Amino acid sequence: DNTAVGANLSVLNTYSHSVSYTGSSDWTYIEYYGKTGKGQTDFTVCLRLGFYGGMNTGTVYFDDFELEQLDALPSGASSTS
């Protein structure tokens, strides 16, 4: 049910997203890991409220977005492709 998806990070044209946040709260730190395909040179990161096909209302603010290349995932982390 995509109507239950709140503020999240995702990569365009994939059907997965980071942990989703709903309701009112203070600033929340989010990390989201992904793996590019062999020879892939670009992708679009989405900072959004809601997800594909979901009708959502509200306001979300994102600040200090950072994209970083890693040699390996941190221990215990998982990624999307």
PDB file with SEQRES, HELIX, SHEET and CRYST1 records, atoms N, CA, C and O in Angstrom:
SEQRES   1 A   81  ASP ASN THR ALA VAL GLY ALA ASN LEU SER VAL LEU ASN          
SEQRES   2 A   81  THR TYR SER HIS SER VAL SER TYR THR GLY SER SER ASP          
SEQRES   3 A   81  TRP THR TYR ILE GLU TYR TYR GLY LYS THR GLY LYS GLY          
SEQRES   4 A   81  GLN THR ASP PHE THR VAL CYS LEU ARG LEU GLY PHE TYR          
SEQRES   5 A   81  GLY GLY MET ASN THR GLY THR VAL TYR PHE ASP ASP PHE          
SEQRES   6 A   81  GLU LEU GLU GLN LEU ASP ALA LEU PRO SER GLY ALA SER          
SEQRES   7 A   81  SER THR SER                                                  
HELIX    1 AA1 ASN A    2  ALA A    4  5                                   3    
SHEET    1 AA1 2 ALA A   7  VAL A  11  0                                        
SHEET    2 AA1 2 VAL A  45  LEU A  49 -1                                        
CRYST1    1.000    1.000    1.000  90.00  90.00  90.00 P 1           1          
ATOM      1  N   ASP A   1       0.853  -1.188   0.000  1.00  0.00           N  
ATOM      2  CA  ASP A   1       0.000   0.000   0.000  1.00  0.00           C  
ATOM      3  C   ASP A   1       0.890   1.239   0.000  1.00  0.00           C  
ATOM      4  O   ASP A   1       1.434   1.608   1.041  1.00  0.00           O  
ATOM      5  N   ASN A   2       1.042   1.883  -1.149  1.00  0.00           N  
ATOM      6  CA  ASN A   2       1.928   3.043  -1.268  1.00  0.00           C  
ATOM      7  C   ASN A   2       1.375   4.304  -0.628  1.00  0.00           C  
ATOM      8  O   ASN A   2       2.104   5.289  -0.508  1.00  0.00           O  
ATOM      9  N   THR A   3       0.092   4.311  -0.205  1.00  0.00           N  
ATOM     10  CA  THR A   3      -0.436   5.493   0.466  1.00  0.00           C  
ATOM     11  C   THR A   3       0.127   5.618   1.876  1.00  0.00           C  
ATOM     12  O   THR A   3       0.042   6.689   2.478  1.00  0.00           O  
ATOM     13  N   ALA A   4       0.697   4.550   2.411  1.00  0.00           N  
ATOM     14  CA  ALA A   4       1.260   4.578   3.761  1.00  0.00           C  
ATOM     15  C   ALA A   4       2.728   4.988   3.766  1.00  0.00           C  
ATOM     16  O   ALA A   4       3.338   5.078   4.832  1.00  0.00           O  
ATOM     17  N   VAL A   5       3.302   5.237   2.597  1.00  0.00           N  
ATOM     18  CA  VAL A   5       4.719   5.595   2.520  1.00  0.00           C  
ATOM     19  C   VAL A   5       4.873   7.095   2.745  1.00  0.00           C  
ATOM     20  O   VAL A   5       4.254   7.899   2.048  1.00  0.00           O  
ATOM     21  N   GLY A   6       5.687   7.463   3.705  1.00  0.00           N  
ATOM     22  CA  GLY A   6       5.921   8.870   4.003  1.00  0.00           C  
ATOM     23  C   GLY A   6       7.196   9.373   3.355  1.00  0.00           C  
ATOM     24  O   GLY A   6       7.504   9.010   2.220  1.00  0.00           O  
ATOM     25  N   ALA A   7       7.937  10.204   4.068  1.00  0.00           N  
ATOM     26  CA  ALA A   7       9.197  10.757   3.564  1.00  0.00           C  
ATOM     27  C   ALA A   7      10.209   9.633   3.415  1.00  0.00           C  
ATOM     28  O   ALA A   7      10.363   8.807   4.315  1.00  0.00           O  
ATOM     29  N   ASN A   8      10.906   9.602   2.269  1.00  0.00           N  
ATOM     30  CA  ASN A   8      11.857   8.524   2.014  1.00  0.00           C  
ATOM     31  C   ASN A   8      12.850   8.911   0.934  1.00  0.00           C  
ATOM     32  O   ASN A   8      12.705   9.939   0.272  1.00  0.00           O  
ATOM     33  N   LEU A   9      13.857   8.074   0.768  1.00  0.00           N  
ATOM     34  CA  LEU A   9      14.833   8.183  -0.315  1.00  0.00           C  
ATOM     35  C   LEU A   9      14.660   6.974  -1.218  1.00  0.00           C  
ATOM     36  O   LEU A   9      14.367   5.878  -0.740  1.00  0.00           O  
ATOM     37  N   SER A  10      14.840   7.163  -2.519  1.00  0.00           N  
ATOM     38  CA  SER A  10      14.782   6.038  -3.453  1.00  0.00           C  
ATOM     39  C   SER A  10      15.586   6.390  -4.696  1.00  0.00           C  
ATOM     40  O   SER A  10      16.088   7.505  -4.835  1.00  0.00           O  
ATOM     41  N   VAL A  11      15.697   5.428  -5.587  1.00  0.00           N  
ATOM     42  CA  VAL A  11      16.339   5.644  -6.878  1.00  0.00           C  
ATOM     43  C   VAL A  11      15.257   5.506  -7.934  1.00  0.00           C  
ATOM     44  O   VAL A  11      14.496   4.539  -7.926  1.00  0.00           O  
ATOM     45  N   LEU A  12      15.186   6.467  -8.840  1.00  0.00           N  
ATOM     46  CA  LEU A  12      14.166   6.478  -9.883  1.00  0.00           C  
ATOM     47  C   LEU A  12      14.183   5.173 -10.667  1.00  0.00           C  
ATOM     48  O   LEU A  12      15.242   4.620 -10.963  1.00  0.00           O  
ATOM     49  N   ASN A  13      12.986   4.695 -10.996  1.00  0.00           N  
ATOM     50  CA  ASN A  13      12.772   3.464 -11.771  1.00  0.00           C  
ATOM     51  C   ASN A  13      13.155   2.195 -11.024  1.00  0.00           C  
ATOM     52  O   ASN A  13      13.411   1.164 -11.646  1.00  0.00           O  
ATOM     53  N   THR A  14      13.197   2.258  -9.702  1.00  0.00           N  
ATOM     54  CA  THR A  14      13.306   1.056  -8.878  1.00  0.00           C  
ATOM     55  C   THR A  14      12.082   1.032  -7.974  1.00  0.00           C  
ATOM     56  O   THR A  14      11.456   2.066  -7.745  1.00  0.00           O  
ATOM     57  N   TYR A  15      11.748  -0.118  -7.471  1.00  0.00           N  
ATOM     58  CA  TYR A  15      10.555  -0.228  -6.628  1.00  0.00           C  
ATOM     59  C   TYR A  15      10.911  -0.522  -5.181  1.00  0.00           C  
ATOM     60  O   TYR A  15      10.248  -1.319  -4.516  1.00  0.00           O  
ATOM     61  N   SER A  16      11.952   0.121  -4.705  1.00  0.00           N  
ATOM     62  CA  SER A  16      12.316   0.021  -3.295  1.00  0.00           C  
ATOM     63  C   SER A  16      12.673   1.413  -2.799  1.00  0.00           C  
ATOM     64  O   SER A  16      13.036   2.294  -3.579  1.00  0.00           O  
ATOM     65  N   HIS A  17      12.566   1.590  -1.512  1.00  0.00           N  
ATOM     66  CA  HIS A  17      12.878   2.889  -0.912  1.00  0.00           C  
ATOM     67  C   HIS A  17      13.449   2.675   0.478  1.00  0.00           C  
ATOM     68  O   HIS A  17      13.403   1.573   1.025  1.00  0.00           O  
ATOM     69  N   SER A  18      13.984   3.741   1.035  1.00  0.00           N  
ATOM     70  CA  SER A  18      14.528   3.696   2.388  1.00  0.00           C  
ATOM     71  C   SER A  18      13.394   3.506   3.393  1.00  0.00           C  
ATOM     72  O   SER A  18      12.223   3.409   3.027  1.00  0.00           O  
ATOM     73  N   VAL A  19      13.770   3.456   4.650  1.00  0.00           N  
ATOM     74  CA  VAL A  19      12.768   3.503   5.703  1.00  0.00           C  
ATOM     75  C   VAL A  19      11.920   4.745   5.460  1.00  0.00           C  
ATOM     76  O   VAL A  19      12.438   5.777   5.035  1.00  0.00           O  
ATOM     77  N   SER A  20      10.639   4.653   5.724  1.00  0.00           N  
ATOM     78  CA  SER A  20       9.694   5.740   5.474  1.00  0.00           C  
ATOM     79  C   SER A  20       9.299   6.384   6.803  1.00  0.00           C  
ATOM     80  O   SER A  20       9.127   5.692   7.806  1.00  0.00           O  
ATOM     81  N   TYR A  21       9.156   7.705   6.806  1.00  0.00           N  
ATOM     82  CA  TYR A  21       8.793   8.431   8.021  1.00  0.00           C  
ATOM     83  C   TYR A  21       7.490   9.187   7.814  1.00  0.00           C  
ATOM     84  O   TYR A  21       7.331   9.902   6.824  1.00  0.00           O  
ATOM     85  N   THR A  22       6.560   9.030   8.743  1.00  0.00           N  
ATOM     86  CA  THR A  22       5.275   9.733   8.689  1.00  0.00           C  
ATOM     87  C   THR A  22       5.072  10.497   9.992  1.00  0.00           C  
ATOM     88  O   THR A  22       5.754  10.247  10.986  1.00  0.00           O  
ATOM     89  N   GLY A  23       4.135  11.422   9.971  1.00  0.00           N  
ATOM     90  CA  GLY A  23       3.846  12.205  11.158  1.00  0.00           C  
ATOM     91  C   GLY A  23       4.821  13.357  11.307  1.00  0.00           C  
ATOM     92  O   GLY A  23       5.662  13.592  10.440  1.00  0.00           O  
ATOM     93  N   SER A  24       4.700  14.063  12.401  1.00  0.00           N  
ATOM     94  CA  SER A  24       5.567  15.211  12.682  1.00  0.00           C  
ATOM     95  C   SER A  24       6.719  14.772  13.576  1.00  0.00           C  
ATOM     96  O   SER A  24       6.525  14.036  14.543  1.00  0.00           O  
ATOM     97  N   SER A  25       7.909  15.230  13.241  1.00  0.00           N  
ATOM     98  CA  SER A  25       9.068  14.876  14.061  1.00  0.00           C  
ATOM     99  C   SER A  25      10.195  15.868  13.809  1.00  0.00           C  
ATOM    100  O   SER A  25      10.141  16.678  12.884  1.00  0.00           O  
ATOM    101  N   ASP A  26      11.208  15.784  14.649  1.00  0.00           N  
ATOM    102  CA  ASP A  26      12.407  16.590  14.448  1.00  0.00           C  
ATOM    103  C   ASP A  26      13.181  16.032  13.262  1.00  0.00           C  
ATOM    104  O   ASP A  26      12.780  15.032  12.666  1.00  0.00           O  
ATOM    105  N   TRP A  27      14.282  16.675  12.925  1.00  0.00           N  
ATOM    106  CA  TRP A  27      15.130  16.194  11.840  1.00  0.00           C  
ATOM    107  C   TRP A  27      15.549  14.759  12.118  1.00  0.00           C  
ATOM    108  O   TRP A  27      15.889  14.405  13.247  1.00  0.00           O  
ATOM    109  N   THR A  28      15.520  13.941  11.079  1.00  0.00           N  
ATOM    110  CA  THR A  28      15.860  12.521  11.198  1.00  0.00           C  
ATOM    111  C   THR A  28      16.915  12.171  10.160  1.00  0.00           C  
ATOM    112  O   THR A  28      16.767  12.499   8.983  1.00  0.00           O  
ATOM    113  N   TYR A  29      17.972  11.508  10.592  1.00  0.00           N  
ATOM    114  CA  TYR A  29      19.054  11.100   9.704  1.00  0.00           C  
ATOM    115  C   TYR A  29      18.648   9.814   8.989  1.00  0.00           C  
ATOM    116  O   TYR A  29      18.193   8.865   9.627  1.00  0.00           O  
ATOM    117  N   ILE A  30      18.811   9.782   7.655  1.00  0.00           N  
ATOM    118  CA  ILE A  30      18.467   8.603   6.857  1.00  0.00           C  
ATOM    119  C   ILE A  30      19.686   8.194   6.040  1.00  0.00           C  
ATOM    120  O   ILE A  30      20.349   9.039   5.439  1.00  0.00           O  
ATOM    121  N   GLU A  31      19.980   6.897   6.019  1.00  0.00           N  
ATOM    122  CA  GLU A  31      20.990   6.344   5.118  1.00  0.00           C  
ATOM    123  C   GLU A  31      20.297   5.344   4.208  1.00  0.00           C  
ATOM    124  O   GLU A  31      19.406   4.611   4.638  1.00  0.00           O  
ATOM    125  N   TYR A  32      20.714   5.320   2.948  1.00  0.00           N  
ATOM    126  CA  TYR A  32      20.126   4.403   1.966  1.00  0.00           C  
ATOM    127  C   TYR A  32      21.244   3.949   1.047  1.00  0.00           C  
ATOM    128  O   TYR A  32      21.925   4.781   0.447  1.00  0.00           O  
ATOM    129  N   TYR A  33      21.444   2.660   0.928  1.00  0.00           N  
ATOM    130  CA  TYR A  33      22.539   2.105   0.137  1.00  0.00           C  
ATOM    131  C   TYR A  33      22.008   1.458  -1.133  1.00  0.00           C  
ATOM    132  O   TYR A  33      20.980   0.780  -1.118  1.00  0.00           O  
ATOM    133  N   GLY A  34      22.720   1.675  -2.229  1.00  0.00           N  
ATOM    134  CA  GLY A  34      22.359   1.058  -3.502  1.00  0.00           C  
ATOM    135  C   GLY A  34      23.607   0.611  -4.239  1.00  0.00           C  
ATOM    136  O   GLY A  34      24.712   1.082  -3.969  1.00  0.00           O  
ATOM    137  N   LYS A  35      23.413  -0.297  -5.166  1.00  0.00           N  
ATOM    138  CA  LYS A  35      24.531  -0.807  -5.958  1.00  0.00           C  
ATOM    139  C   LYS A  35      24.222  -0.565  -7.427  1.00  0.00           C  
ATOM    140  O   LYS A  35      23.140  -0.905  -7.906  1.00  0.00           O  
ATOM    141  N   THR A  36      25.169   0.018  -8.134  1.00  0.00           N  
ATOM    142  CA  THR A  36      24.982   0.268  -9.563  1.00  0.00           C  
ATOM    143  C   THR A  36      25.335  -0.977 -10.364  1.00  0.00           C  
ATOM    144  O   THR A  36      26.061  -1.854  -9.895  1.00  0.00           O  
ATOM    145  N   GLY A  37      24.811  -1.035 -11.572  1.00  0.00           N  
ATOM    146  CA  GLY A  37      25.109  -2.152 -12.455  1.00  0.00           C  
ATOM    147  C   GLY A  37      26.444  -1.964 -13.154  1.00  0.00           C  
ATOM    148  O   GLY A  37      26.977  -0.856 -13.212  1.00  0.00           O  
ATOM    149  N   LYS A  38      26.974  -3.049 -13.679  1.00  0.00           N  
ATOM    150  CA  LYS A  38      28.244  -2.997 -14.400  1.00  0.00           C  
ATOM    151  C   LYS A  38      28.116  -2.029 -15.575  1.00  0.00           C  
ATOM    152  O   LYS A  38      27.201  -2.158 -16.390  1.00  0.00           O  
ATOM    153  N   GLY A  39      29.012  -1.079 -15.663  1.00  0.00           N  
ATOM    154  CA  GLY A  39      28.998  -0.102 -16.743  1.00  0.00           C  
ATOM    155  C   GLY A  39      28.009   1.039 -16.554  1.00  0.00           C  
ATOM    156  O   GLY A  39      27.949   1.941 -17.389  1.00  0.00           O  
ATOM    157  N   GLN A  40      27.236   1.021 -15.483  1.00  0.00           N  
ATOM    158  CA  GLN A  40      26.266   2.093 -15.238  1.00  0.00           C  
ATOM    159  C   GLN A  40      27.005   3.376 -14.891  1.00  0.00           C  
ATOM    160  O   GLN A  40      27.919   3.368 -14.066  1.00  0.00           O  
ATOM    161  N   THR A  41      26.609   4.478 -15.519  1.00  0.00           N  
ATOM    162  CA  THR A  41      27.304   5.747 -15.304  1.00  0.00           C  
ATOM    163  C   THR A  41      26.444   6.814 -14.648  1.00  0.00           C  
ATOM    164  O   THR A  41      26.959   7.853 -14.235  1.00  0.00           O  
ATOM    165  N   ASP A  42      25.135   6.575 -14.544  1.00  0.00           N  
ATOM    166  CA  ASP A  42      24.292   7.578 -13.898  1.00  0.00           C  
ATOM    167  C   ASP A  42      23.029   6.946 -13.330  1.00  0.00           C  
ATOM    168  O   ASP A  42      22.654   5.833 -13.699  1.00  0.00           O  
ATOM    169  N   PHE A  43      22.381   7.674 -12.426  1.00  0.00           N  
ATOM    170  CA  PHE A  43      21.093   7.304 -11.849  1.00  0.00           C  
ATOM    171  C   PHE A  43      20.515   8.549 -11.197  1.00  0.00           C  
ATOM    172  O   PHE A  43      21.232   9.521 -10.963  1.00  0.00           O  
ATOM    173  N   THR A  44      19.227   8.523 -10.905  1.00  0.00           N  
ATOM    174  CA  THR A  44      18.549   9.657 -10.296  1.00  0.00           C  
ATOM    175  C   THR A  44      18.091   9.280  -8.896  1.00  0.00           C  
ATOM    176  O   THR A  44      17.339   8.321  -8.722  1.00  0.00           O  
ATOM    177  N   VAL A  45      18.537  10.026  -7.907  1.00  0.00           N  
ATOM    178  CA  VAL A  45      18.121   9.815  -6.525  1.00  0.00           C  
ATOM    179  C   VAL A  45      16.883  10.668  -6.272  1.00  0.00           C  
ATOM    180  O   VAL A  45      16.836  11.836  -6.659  1.00  0.00           O  
ATOM    181  N   CYS A  46      15.881  10.077  -5.619  1.00  0.00           N  
ATOM    182  CA  CYS A  46      14.630  10.780  -5.320  1.00  0.00           C  
ATOM    183  C   CYS A  46      14.522  11.023  -3.819  1.00  0.00           C  
ATOM    184  O   CYS A  46      14.626  10.084  -3.029  1.00  0.00           O  
ATOM    185  N   LEU A  47      14.319  12.255  -3.429  1.00  0.00           N  
ATOM    186  CA  LEU A  47      14.019  12.626  -2.052  1.00  0.00           C  
ATOM    187  C   LEU A  47      12.552  12.993  -2.091  1.00  0.00           C  
ATOM    188  O   LEU A  47      12.191  14.030  -2.649  1.00  0.00           O  
ATOM    189  N   ARG A  48      11.705  12.173  -1.517  1.00  0.00           N  
ATOM    190  CA  ARG A  48      10.279  12.325  -1.813  1.00  0.00           C  
ATOM    191  C   ARG A  48       9.373  12.105  -0.616  1.00  0.00           C  
ATOM    192  O   ARG A  48       9.779  11.606   0.434  1.00  0.00           O  
ATOM    193  N   LEU A  49       8.138  12.497  -0.825  1.00  0.00           N  
ATOM    194  CA  LEU A  49       7.031  12.197   0.076  1.00  0.00           C  
ATOM    195  C   LEU A  49       6.127  11.249  -0.686  1.00  0.00           C  
ATOM    196  O   LEU A  49       5.527  11.644  -1.685  1.00  0.00           O  
ATOM    197  N   GLY A  50       6.017  10.010  -0.236  1.00  0.00           N  
ATOM    198  CA  GLY A  50       5.202   9.014  -0.921  1.00  0.00           C  
ATOM    199  C   GLY A  50       6.039   8.171  -1.856  1.00  0.00           C  
ATOM    200  O   GLY A  50       7.269   8.231  -1.854  1.00  0.00           O  
ATOM    201  N   PHE A  51       5.326   7.367  -2.672  1.00  0.00           N  
ATOM    202  CA  PHE A  51       5.992   6.443  -3.573  1.00  0.00           C  
ATOM    203  C   PHE A  51       5.086   6.210  -4.765  1.00  0.00           C  
ATOM    204  O   PHE A  51       3.981   6.748  -4.814  1.00  0.00           O  
ATOM    205  N   TYR A  52       5.535   5.417  -5.727  1.00  0.00           N  
ATOM    206  CA  TYR A  52       4.790   5.177  -6.966  1.00  0.00           C  
ATOM    207  C   TYR A  52       3.331   4.815  -6.687  1.00  0.00           C  
ATOM    208  O   TYR A  52       3.047   3.916  -5.895  1.00  0.00           O  
ATOM    209  N   GLY A  53       2.421   5.515  -7.339  1.00  0.00           N  
ATOM    210  CA  GLY A  53       1.000   5.196  -7.263  1.00  0.00           C  
ATOM    211  C   GLY A  53       0.317   5.594  -5.979  1.00  0.00           C  
ATOM    212  O   GLY A  53      -0.882   5.359  -5.833  1.00  0.00           O  
ATOM    213  N   GLY A  54       1.028   6.186  -5.043  1.00  0.00           N  
ATOM    214  CA  GLY A  54       0.428   6.565  -3.770  1.00  0.00           C  
ATOM    215  C   GLY A  54      -0.019   8.020  -3.779  1.00  0.00           C  
ATOM    216  O   GLY A  54       0.686   8.893  -4.286  1.00  0.00           O  
ATOM    217  N   MET A  55      -1.190   8.272  -3.216  1.00  0.00           N  
ATOM    218  CA  MET A  55      -1.693   9.638  -3.076  1.00  0.00           C  
ATOM    219  C   MET A  55      -1.400  10.090  -1.647  1.00  0.00           C  
ATOM    220  O   MET A  55      -2.037   9.622  -0.703  1.00  0.00           O  
ATOM    221  N   ASN A  56      -0.451  10.986  -1.491  1.00  0.00           N  
ATOM    222  CA  ASN A  56      -0.056  11.458  -0.172  1.00  0.00           C  
ATOM    223  C   ASN A  56      -0.153  12.969  -0.101  1.00  0.00           C  
ATOM    224  O   ASN A  56      -0.022  13.662  -1.110  1.00  0.00           O  
ATOM    225  N   THR A  57      -0.383  13.468   1.096  1.00  0.00           N  
ATOM    226  CA  THR A  57      -0.394  14.908   1.315  1.00  0.00           C  
ATOM    227  C   THR A  57       0.522  15.216   2.490  1.00  0.00           C  
ATOM    228  O   THR A  57       0.803  14.352   3.320  1.00  0.00           O  
ATOM    229  N   GLY A  58       0.974  16.437   2.545  1.00  0.00           N  
ATOM    230  CA  GLY A  58       1.827  16.856   3.644  1.00  0.00           C  
ATOM    231  C   GLY A  58       3.024  17.625   3.135  1.00  0.00           C  
ATOM    232  O   GLY A  58       3.094  17.999   1.965  1.00  0.00           O  
ATOM    233  N   THR A  59       3.946  17.851   4.017  1.00  0.00           N  
ATOM    234  CA  THR A  59       5.155  18.596   3.694  1.00  0.00           C  
ATOM    235  C   THR A  59       6.348  17.846   4.264  1.00  0.00           C  
ATOM    236  O   THR A  59       6.300  17.331   5.381  1.00  0.00           O  
ATOM    237  N   VAL A  60       7.408  17.794   3.489  1.00  0.00           N  
ATOM    238  CA  VAL A  60       8.651  17.189   3.966  1.00  0.00           C  
ATOM    239  C   VAL A  60       9.803  18.099   3.553  1.00  0.00           C  
ATOM    240  O   VAL A  60       9.780  18.695   2.477  1.00  0.00           O  
ATOM    241  N   TYR A  61      10.797  18.199   4.407  1.00  0.00           N  
ATOM    242  CA  TYR A  61      11.988  18.991   4.121  1.00  0.00           C  
ATOM    243  C   TYR A  61      13.208  18.078   4.185  1.00  0.00           C  
ATOM    244  O   TYR A  61      13.326  17.248   5.086  1.00  0.00           O  
ATOM    245  N   PHE A  62      14.108  18.239   3.228  1.00  0.00           N  
ATOM    246  CA  PHE A  62      15.374  17.514   3.219  1.00  0.00           C  
ATOM    247  C   PHE A  62      16.497  18.544   3.282  1.00  0.00           C  
ATOM    248  O   PHE A  62      16.402  19.610   2.672  1.00  0.00           O  
ATOM    249  N   ASP A  63      17.553  18.227   4.015  1.00  0.00           N  
ATOM    250  CA  ASP A  63      18.660  19.156   4.170  1.00  0.00           C  
ATOM    251  C   ASP A  63      19.970  18.368   4.198  1.00  0.00           C  
ATOM    252  O   ASP A  63      20.018  17.250   4.711  1.00  0.00           O  
ATOM    253  N   ASP A  64      21.009  18.945   3.657  1.00  0.00           N  
ATOM    254  CA  ASP A  64      22.353  18.354   3.688  1.00  0.00           C  
ATOM    255  C   ASP A  64      22.418  16.976   3.040  1.00  0.00           C  
ATOM    256  O   ASP A  64      23.021  16.057   3.595  1.00  0.00           O  
ATOM    257  N   PHE A  65      21.800  16.828   1.870  1.00  0.00           N  
ATOM    258  CA  PHE A  65      21.872  15.564   1.132  1.00  0.00           C  
ATOM    259  C   PHE A  65      23.306  15.324   0.675  1.00  0.00           C  
ATOM    260  O   PHE A  65      23.979  16.248   0.218  1.00  0.00           O  
ATOM    261  N   GLU A  66      23.770  14.089   0.799  1.00  0.00           N  
ATOM    262  CA  GLU A  66      25.135  13.750   0.407  1.00  0.00           C  
ATOM    263  C   GLU A  66      25.148  12.385  -0.271  1.00  0.00           C  
ATOM    264  O   GLU A  66      24.514  11.444   0.208  1.00  0.00           O  
ATOM    265  N   LEU A  67      25.862  12.279  -1.374  1.00  0.00           N  
ATOM    266  CA  LEU A  67      26.027  11.025  -2.103  1.00  0.00           C  
ATOM    267  C   LEU A  67      27.493  10.636  -2.026  1.00  0.00           C  
ATOM    268  O   LEU A  67      28.371  11.447  -2.322  1.00  0.00           O  
ATOM    269  N   GLU A  68      27.760   9.399  -1.628  1.00  0.00           N  
ATOM    270  CA  GLU A  68      29.135   8.976  -1.393  1.00  0.00           C  
ATOM    271  C   GLU A  68      29.372   7.594  -1.992  1.00  0.00           C  
ATOM    272  O   GLU A  68      28.558   6.688  -1.809  1.00  0.00           O  
ATOM    273  N   GLN A  69      30.476   7.431  -2.702  1.00  0.00           N  
ATOM    274  CA  GLN A  69      30.851   6.124  -3.246  1.00  0.00           C  
ATOM    275  C   GLN A  69      31.590   5.326  -2.175  1.00  0.00           C  
ATOM    276  O   GLN A  69      32.509   5.831  -1.531  1.00  0.00           O  
ATOM    277  N   LEU A  70      31.171   4.065  -1.993  1.00  0.00           N  
ATOM    278  CA  LEU A  70      31.801   3.188  -1.007  1.00  0.00           C  
ATOM    279  C   LEU A  70      32.435   1.992  -1.699  1.00  0.00           C  
ATOM    280  O   LEU A  70      31.951   1.542  -2.738  1.00  0.00           O  
ATOM    281  N   ASP A  71      33.502   1.483  -1.134  1.00  0.00           N  
ATOM    282  CA  ASP A  71      34.118   0.262  -1.650  1.00  0.00           C  
ATOM    283  C   ASP A  71      33.364  -0.975  -1.176  1.00  0.00           C  
ATOM    284  O   ASP A  71      33.355  -1.998  -1.861  1.00  0.00           O  
ATOM    285  N   ALA A  72      32.731  -0.887  -0.002  1.00  0.00           N  
ATOM    286  CA  ALA A  72      31.977  -2.005   0.563  1.00  0.00           C  
ATOM    287  C   ALA A  72      30.885  -1.456   1.473  1.00  0.00           C  
ATOM    288  O   ALA A  72      31.001  -0.345   1.990  1.00  0.00           O  
ATOM    289  N   LEU A  73      29.826  -2.237   1.666  1.00  0.00           N  
ATOM    290  CA  LEU A  73      28.755  -1.840   2.578  1.00  0.00           C  
ATOM    291  C   LEU A  73      29.235  -1.912   4.022  1.00  0.00           C  
ATOM    292  O   LEU A  73      30.043  -2.775   4.364  1.00  0.00           O  
ATOM    293  N   PRO A  74      28.744  -1.015   4.869  1.00  0.00           N  
ATOM    294  CA  PRO A  74      29.050  -1.134   6.294  1.00  0.00           C  
ATOM    295  C   PRO A  74      28.483  -2.452   6.838  1.00  0.00           C  
ATOM    296  O   PRO A  74      27.506  -2.978   6.304  1.00  0.00           O  
ATOM    297  N   SER A  75      29.077  -2.962   7.864  1.00  0.00           N  
ATOM    298  CA  SER A  75      28.627  -4.204   8.485  1.00  0.00           C  
ATOM    299  C   SER A  75      27.150  -4.109   8.869  1.00  0.00           C  
ATOM    300  O   SER A  75      26.738  -3.153   9.525  1.00  0.00           O  
ATOM    301  N   GLY A  76      26.364  -5.091   8.464  1.00  0.00           N  
ATOM    302  CA  GLY A  76      24.943  -5.133   8.800  1.00  0.00           C  
ATOM    303  C   GLY A  76      24.043  -4.367   7.855  1.00  0.00           C  
ATOM    304  O   GLY A  76      22.821  -4.465   7.972  1.00  0.00           O  
ATOM    305  N   ALA A  77      24.595  -3.609   6.923  1.00  0.00           N  
ATOM    306  CA  ALA A  77      23.783  -2.823   5.980  1.00  0.00           C  
ATOM    307  C   ALA A  77      23.389  -3.680   4.783  1.00  0.00           C  
ATOM    308  O   ALA A  77      24.086  -4.629   4.424  1.00  0.00           O  
ATOM    309  N   SER A  78      22.256  -3.329   4.169  1.00  0.00           N  
ATOM    310  CA  SER A  78      21.838  -3.988   2.930  1.00  0.00           C  
ATOM    311  C   SER A  78      21.648  -2.918   1.864  1.00  0.00           C  
ATOM    312  O   SER A  78      21.527  -1.734   2.179  1.00  0.00           O  
ATOM    313  N   SER A  79      21.623  -3.338   0.604  1.00  0.00           N  
ATOM    314  CA  SER A  79      21.490  -2.365  -0.484  1.00  0.00           C  
ATOM    315  C   SER A  79      20.438  -2.813  -1.477  1.00  0.00           C  
ATOM    316  O   SER A  79      20.027  -3.973  -1.494  1.00  0.00           O  
ATOM    317  N   THR A  80      20.005  -1.864  -2.311  1.00  0.00           N  
ATOM    318  CA  THR A  80      19.132  -2.169  -3.436  1.00  0.00           C  
ATOM    319  C   THR A  80      19.964  -2.061  -4.703  1.00  0.00           C  
ATOM    320  O   THR A  80      21.022  -1.431  -4.706  1.00  0.00           O  
ATOM    321  N   SER A  81      19.491  -2.669  -5.768  1.00  0.00           N  
ATOM    322  CA  SER A  81      20.220  -2.617  -7.042  1.00  0.00           C  
ATOM    323  C   SER A  81      19.428  -1.839  -8.057  1.00  0.00           C  
ATOM    324  O   SER A  81      19.870  -1.679  -9.195  1.00  0.00           O  
TER     325      SER A  81                                                      
END                                                                             
